[in-house]
Amino acid sequence: MENKSPSIREFERIVSLEYKDMGSHLPEDRIPVGFFCPYAPEEMLHAAGALPLRLMGPPIKMSRVQAHLPPNCCHLAKSSLESLLQGELDFLKGIIFSHTCDVMQGLSDILAFQKRIPLQFNLMIPSNLRSERSLPYLKEECRRFKDFLETNVGVVTQESLAGSIRLFNQIRERVQRLYQLRRKGPGLISGNDFAQIIRAGYQMDRNRYLVLLDELLNGLPQEHEGTGGFVPVYLIGNMIHSPSYLTMIEEAGASVVYDNLCSGARFLRLMTREDIDPIDGLAERYISSFLCPAKHGGPTAHLETLIQEVEESGAKGVIFLFYKYCEPHYFDYPDLKKALEAKSIPSLLLEVDDPATSLGQLKIRIQAFVEMLSSV
Amino acid sequence: MTEQKLDANLYRPIQSTGAYRRLMIAYYFMVKHPSWFGKKVAWITSGGPVEPLYAMGALPFYPENYGAMCGASRMSPSLCEAAEHKGYSHDLCSYALTDIGSYFTGKGPIGRLPKPDFLVCGNNICGTVIKWYEIQARAYNVPVFFFDTPFIHDEIQGHTLKYVQGQMKDYISFLEKQLKRPFSETRFEKVSNWSLETIALWKEILELSRHRPAPIAAFDAFIHMAPIVTLRGTRWAVRYYKRLKKELEERVRTKTGAFGREEIRLIWDNIPIWYDIRNLSKLLSSNGAVLVADTYTSAWAMEEPNLTYSLDGMAQAYATIHLNRSLDYKVKKMVNLIQRYEADGFIMHSNRSCKPYSLGQYDMRREVTRLTGKPGLVIEADHTDSRSYAPQQVEKQILMFLDIVRGTKSS
């Protein structure tokens, strides 16, 4: 702990804050607005003067949510609603839903029904990314979102939006470098630290985040070769909601060389063009490069993306890390597994519910999987 | 009229059921042997725009309707297990699992499923169908047309309407390419008229249960809804519903109810529990309770008053169906049903396999009760997979609920 860089220590401090403590640690000049997934354009929120805070479903004792949600909803939905009902999200001035799956769609309505958060907006991302009509429609939705923010949060000028896009692109570029360093030198940044770095980026002032990323990168050796004996694996799933998973993978002797996590490398696909109209740029990236399993990019799009990324990463195996009850991921899973098998790439499915529970069993399964990969 | 004694309450079977059976057998016979009739088969979601398909001479097959058949015939659990054996999670929608299981095993009430020539997927009912149809597009190696209808949390936006209307044009182009024939406006108009007539008849049939006693119970409507789902846009559906309506009007005229006793009138919310319809019907009727209306069958009695059935009008109608609307809309609809049908309470099926229908029901129950003063009950089950159903527990809940309803009525 004492050897950790000041940047990492600050990331840890940010991540350790519970919702109820967050309000008093936020920059006073920004309006805190919650969001759930990368389909909410953080840049637009930032340009309007908001601080986008990603709700990532921390562990919480469930006592009220059962009166509002059926049991077969994912932990993110249950945890977020429970936090709202317990008053822990009262510091938020608004919340943004961007359309993905049936649970988040229902959660949006249920949340609005509680009338606890002053502002709520539903950004209706098209589900079909293949139609040439999707992009013009999404641009209109983004403009509607801009109008909403201007009415309720603050003016979004061309300049402020372009500035926010630049800032977030810079952040993505730094995170991309971290990914490259981790791929070249597993162990250079521990899985636990990496999870904290990623998570902090959704919960803090983004200008400060960029400064800390730069400080961190400057303090790391830029040339670091060798696997360090770690078995390279690829991780696919919802989000790094708890550092424990990456730690368990590392303790078992493997290292995640790349991922397709909702809060991980999928974020890097949101790099936005700066040479076109900012709203066009924001909309375009969602159609051209970002693909959530809840969206349709063609019947084989998800398979092709996975195989390509796994092969490029040099991973020897794939770990599926899914929230229990996540329909879009689970529908894809059997065919993804089959496609990997056809390429002789072993895989392991891990189902997680509340990240605070069932870690022991997962650990044993990860160890067995990594041992198997070691002998391949 | 034939009457059946159902635990101290008289059930009067619908005489048109024979015609209904013949119609559905004929439909499934055609779907099963499309080449005998020179037809191509399109698998389509239950909320998908079917009229252009009929207008273009293709034959629609509805995996969800088939899933209901599998559920009612209690074949779903084994088909779901077959899908689970191939790696699909038990927590996925049981309609989808049933269909996938049927694909793998070749089993089901009609045996092997008819191979689709192409797929038509509309997500106005749920997001599940996106993944489900991607799977089947890969399995059968056929093209899929995706009709994307953004969910309406408040009002439909102008650009959203433009988006869905544009897709309707793309849909026609897709059909022309798949079926290798031009789209005929004249034929489309004819099919649309049959569709509108069917919808109007269905609406009138459901409205008849506003009478006391109700001539048709929701459990019967669940069965007799199959033609409006599968044959909407054909003259056979029009003919059948005219016949059914005539029979039910006669019941109204003679004050003959679906059941001998109708002491409690209830509304049902969500897809039925297909494998337990008979037991639940028996349980309710033996306690003098009748389901007089429901949110499921009424979803096909489209409410848009400006339904013109031009392609644009049709796009709007499909984009604004019940399941594509917000919780506020659903609350209003339930309140409206309770008032119009003079119901004494409502039962909500929290359906493990249908999240768009089930999420929000707990809040909805409280809100509807607040607005109407009528009690509501939420029961947990799954529309086709009986493995997720505890019948004795549900029976106890219903009996207790009926006591509450009686108490409310007498107070």
Contacts between the chains, C-beta under 8 A, distances in Angstrom:
chain1	res1	chain2	res2	distance
A	67	B	362	5.8
A	68	B	362	5.3
A	68	B	363	6.0
A	69	B	359	6.8
A	69	B	362	7.5
A	70	B	350	5.3
A	70	B	352	7.2
A	70	B	355	8.0
A	70	B	358	5.6
A	70	B	359	7.0
A	70	B	361	7.8
A	70	B	380	7.3
A	72	B	91	6.0
A	72	B	352	5.6
A	72	B	355	7.9
A	73	B	355	7.6
A	73	B	359	7.3
A	99	B	150	6.8
A	99	B	151	6.3
A	100	B	127	7.8
A	101	B	127	5.3
A	102	B	126	5.5
A	102	B	127	4.8
A	102	B	128	6.8
A	102	B	355	4.0
A	102	B	356	5.2
A	102	B	359	7.2
A	103	B	355	5.8
A	103	B	359	6.7
A	105	B	127	7.4
A	105	B	151	5.5
A	105	B	356	6.9
A	105	B	359	7.7
A	106	B	327	7.8
A	106	B	355	6.0
A	106	B	356	6.7
A	106	B	358	7.9
A	106	B	359	2.7
A	106	B	360	5.5
A	107	B	359	7.0
A	108	B	153	6.6
A	109	B	153	6.8
A	109	B	326	5.4
A	109	B	327	3.8
A	109	B	328	7.5
A	109	B	359	7.5
A	109	B	360	5.4
A	110	B	327	6.9
A	110	B	359	6.6
A	110	B	360	5.3
A	110	B	363	5.8
A	112	B	153	7.8
A	112	B	327	7.7
A	113	B	327	6.1
A	113	B	360	7.4
A	113	B	363	4.9
A	113	B	367	7.6
A	122	B	151	7.8
A	122	B	153	4.6
A	124	B	150	4.1
A	124	B	151	6.7
A	124	B	153	7.9
A	124	B	160	7.0
A	126	B	148	5.5
A	126	B	150	6.9
A	126	B	163	7.4
A	127	B	123	5.5
A	127	B	127	6.8
A	127	B	130	6.0
A	127	B	146	7.6
A	127	B	148	5.0
A	127	B	150	7.7
A	128	B	146	4.5
A	128	B	148	4.0
A	130	B	146	7.1
A	131	B	146	7.3
A	131	B	148	6.9
A	131	B	167	6.6
A	131	B	170	6.8
A	133	B	163	5.7
A	133	B	166	4.7
A	133	B	167	6.2
A	133	B	170	7.2
A	134	B	148	7.4
A	134	B	163	7.9
A	136	B	163	7.9
A	137	B	159	6.0
A	137	B	160	7.3
A	137	B	162	7.6
A	137	B	163	4.1
A	140	B	157	7.6
A	140	B	159	3.7
A	141	B	159	7.3
A	144	B	157	6.8
A	144	B	159	7.7
A	293	B	131	7.6
A	294	B	127	6.0
A	294	B	130	7.3
A	295	B	130	7.7
A	296	B	130	5.1
A	296	B	134	6.7
A	296	B	146	5.4
A	296	B	148	7.9
A	299	B	134	4.6
A	299	B	137	3.9
A	299	B	138	5.1
A	299	B	144	6.3
A	300	B	138	6.5
A	302	B	134	8.0
A	324	B	91	7.1
A	325	B	91	5.3
A	327	B	91	7.7
A	327	B	92	6.0
A	327	B	93	7.3
A	327	B	127	7.3
A	327	B	128	6.1
A	327	B	131	6.8
A	327	B	355	7.8
A	328	B	127	7.2
A	328	B	130	7.9
A	328	B	131	5.9
A	330	B	88	7.2
A	330	B	89	4.2
A	330	B	91	6.8
A	330	B	92	5.8
A	331	B	88	7.5
A	331	B	92	6.4
A	331	B	96	7.5
A	331	B	128	7.6
A	331	B	131	3.4
A	331	B	132	6.8
A	331	B	134	7.6
A	331	B	135	6.5
A	332	B	131	6.7
A	332	B	134	8.0
A	333	B	87	6.3
A	333	B	88	7.8
A	333	B	89	7.4
A	334	B	86	5.7
A	334	B	87	3.5
A	334	B	88	5.7
A	335	B	135	6.8
A	335	B	138	6.3
A	337	B	87	6.1
